Amino acid sequence: MKQKKSIKEVILWGQVVVNIPAIAIAFSLVILAFNFEDLFLTEPFDLHIIWRMLIVFVAFIIGIILSWLYWSIAVPKWRVWAYKNVKKKEWEDLMWAAVDAKLIWTPGHPLEATEIRGEEATEETAVFYEHISAKMRREQALGSYSDDVSVPLETHFFPNKTVSTIAIIVIFILAAIVLFTFISKANIVVNICSLGLLSFAVFSYFSSPLSDSFKKDKTQLILNEKGMSIKKKELEFYPWERVDYIKWDDEQRVIVIVVENENQSKEEFSNIIVNFSLLNVTHREFLKYAQVYMGRYDRNNLAPLN
């Protein structure tokens, strides 16, 4: 894995590539204006003081405009580079350090809208701020956390039996259709298509959590105050200290769980996707349970924000 940099290093580089050039652009035009006669007039000419002041003022205004234009283009590029080069758990600290260093405006500030971001920078910045806001919400929730006594010490989630039963019925119907097409000696294209559809249905069923519906050990998810266990091939345990945040992806209709990797040779964080349409719980119910268990963990292991 690529070696991450410290917040101090990326802030220093931000000053070098963003603030210093921006300031240099502004003041260089003012300096040129003060030396206007020597630089741009071939013959000695005694400019009136008002003209001198006007030239300096115009140079100052143009310098500010060009300086701001440079900042607007440079700072989004620096931000993407900075966030990719520090540890993800330090993103919030980096954001406030950049604000204190006068590199960026506070998120949501009207002048932040003057940044000229490309499509990639816009998408990346949205990801950074979404992560930071999710982390802040978790920390702030700790201060006002109240336990829900209706949530047990541990909760197990299983495949949705109704969906599983319907899927099996569909597979049997497809099998009957395939058998009928072969017995009736239908067109070979029809035979191939029906067999392909049946194969796809069988593969989809057995590669999904639904295939565990009628097994003795059918648990797909376990939540408690220590963490969560998620079944891949086997149940894998993720302590809450490694869970960065959990969100509902409305576009994909799945839960995204962002966890810190233990193996340092991999990326720092990875996403676990959970499709709740196949489980016996809705995503809203899962988020409620997860919030309670995370709150119990945080209450016992973290100090609330002042």
N, C-alpha and C positions, 0 to 999 in steps of 0.2 A: 504494500500500500504506500502511496506517495506520502512523504514526510510532511506533516502539517506545520504551519508557521504559527508564531505567537501573535496575539492581538497587537502587541507593541510593534512588531515587524511590519504587519500589513498597514497599520495606521501611518507608520513612518514612510512607507512606500507611497501611500495615498497623498501625503504631504508633498512628496517629491514629484509625482506625476499629475497631481490635480491642483493643489493650492498654490504651490510655488510658481508654476507656469502661468496660472490665472492672474496672480498678483503681478508677475513680470510683464504680462501683456498690458495690463492697465497702466502701470507706471512708466513703461517704456515709451508710450505715446505722449505722456505728459513731459517726460524728459526731452523727447524730440521737439515738442512744442516750445519749450523754454529755449531751445537752441535753434529755433526756426530760422533766424537770420543767417547764422553761420553755415547752416546745412543747405538751405534752399535758395538763398539770394546770392547771386554771383557778384553783385556790387554792394558796397556799404549803403544801408538804407535805415534811416532812423524811424522805426515804427512807433506810432503813438501808443501810449500805455494802454489805452482802451482796446486797441487792436491786439496788443500782446495778450491782454487778459482774455479777450474773446477767443483767440487761437488756443490758449491753454485750456479754456473751459470746453471748447468743442473737442479738443483732443482727449480731455478727461472723460467726456460723455461717450465718445467712440470707444475709448479704452475700456470703460465699464461694460459696454455692450459686447465687445469682442471677448472680454474676459469672462463674462457670464455665458456667452455662447460656448466658449471652450469648456467651462465647468459643466455645462448642461450635457455635453457630448462625452466628456471624460469620466465623470463620476459614475454613471451607470456601468461603464466597462470596468472601472475599478471595483465597484461594489460586487459584481459577479465574481471577479477574480478573488476578492478578499474572502467572501463567504465560502468559496470552494477551497480555500487554502488554510482555513482554520477549522478546528473541531466543531462539529455540529452543536454540541452542548454549550459552546462559547458564542453562538450566534447572537444571543441577546446582549451579552457583554460587549461584543464587537459593535453592535448597532449603537449603543449608548456612547461607547468610546469614540465612534466616528462623529456623532452629534457633538460631543464635547470638543473634538478637534476641529470643528467647523468644516468638516468634509461634506456632511449631508445635513439636510433638514430633518427635524423630527417627523416620523411617518404621519401623513395626514396634513402636514403644514401646507398652506396654499402655494408657497414657493417651490415645494417639491414637484408640483405639476409642470415646472419649467424645464425639468430634465427631458432630454431628447433620447428616448430609449428605443432601441430596435425591438423587433418581435421577441427575439431570444431573451434579451435583457428584461423585458416586461414580464415574460413568463417566469424567468428565474427569480426576479425580485418578488413576485407574488408568492412563490414557493417559500422563499426565505421568511417573509413577513407572516405567512400563514403558520409556519413552524413556530416562530417567536410568539405569536399571539396565543397559540394553543398551549405553549409552555407557560406563559404568563397566566392564562386562565386556570391552569392546574395549580400553580403556586398560590394565586389569589383565592381560589376556592378553599384551600386549606385553612385560611383564617376564619372562614364562615362555615366550616364543615359541620354538619350534624348527621349522625348515623341514622340509617333506616333499619329499624329493628325487624322489619318484615323480611329482610334479606338474610338468609342463613349463613352459617360460617363458610359453607362451600356450596357451589351450584354447578351441576352437570348439565350439558346440553347435548341433545341427540339428533339423529336425522329425523326429518319430518316423515312420519309413517304414512300419512295420507298421500303426500306427493310420491313416496316410494311405491305405494300400492297402485296408484294411477300409472306410474311408469312401467310397472310389471305388466299391468293389463294391456298397455299400449304395445309392449314388446310381444306379448302373446298374440295380439291382433295382427301385428306385422308378420309374425311367424306363420300364422294361418294364411295370410295373403300370399306369402312366398310359397307355401306348400301348394296352395290352390293354383298359382300360376305355373308351377312345374308340372302338376298333375294334368292340368288342362292344356299343357304344351303350348303355352302362350308365346308370343314373340320373344326372341332371345334378349332384345333390348329391355323389354318389360321385366323379364326374369332377372337380368343383371341389376337393374335399377331397384327392384324390390328387395333383392338380396343385399345390395349395398346399403339401403335404408335400414334394414334389419341389423346389419353389422354395426352401423353407426350408432343405432339406438342401444344395442347391447354394450358396445364399448363405452358410450357416454354414461350409462347406468353404473357399470362396474368401476369406472374411474372417478366416480363422484361419491360423496359421503352416503348417498342413498343406499349403496350396496351393503352398508353396515347395519341397516335398519333391523334386520332379523338375526343379527349375531348376538352372542351372549355379551361380549364387550363391545358396545356400540357408541361409547362416549366419544364425542368429537371435540368438545371444549370443556375445560374445567376452570372456574374462577374461585379464588379465595383471597384472603388478605396478604398472602405471600406473593402471588402472581397469577399467571394464567398458563394452562397447558393446552396446546393446540395440536390436533392430530394431523400429521402429514402421512408418513408411513407408520410411525409410532407417535405416541403423545410426546411432545417436546415442551419442556417447562421454560417459561420466561418470567423471571422475577420482575416486580413492578419497577425496581430501580433501573432495569434495562429498557422498559417501555417508555419511549419518548413522548408519544401522544397517539390518540386513537381518533379517527375521523370517519364520517360517513361521506362517501363519494356518490353524490346524487346522480351524476352522469352515468357512471358504471353500475350503480345500484349495489355497491359492495361496501364492506367495512375495510378500511386500511389501517393496519396496526404497524406503527413505525418502531422498530426495536434496535437497540445497540448490539452490534456483533461482538461476540467474545473473541473471535479469531481476528487478530490485528492485521493479518495478511490480506483480509478482505476489505471491502468498503466499510466505513465507520458505522453506517446504519443500513438497514434493509427493510423492505415493506413486506408485510404478510397480508394477503388478500383473503377475506372470508365472505363467502356468498351465503347470506342468511335465508335466502329463498328455499334452501334445501334443509334447513334446520328447524327444530321445534321452538324457535324463538324469533321474534322480530328484531330488526336492528335497533329499534328504540328501546326495547326491553334489555337487549344486550348492553347498550350504552349506559343505561340506568344502573345495571348490576356492576359494570366495570367502574363507573364513577364511584359507587359505594365502596367497592373493594380497594380501589386506588386511594380513596380518602382514608380508609382504615389503615392502609400501609403508611401513607404520608403522615397521618396523625401520630403514629408510633415511631416513625423513623426520621421525619423532617421537622425543622423548626418553621413555624408560620412566618410570613412576611411581616415586617414592622409597619 
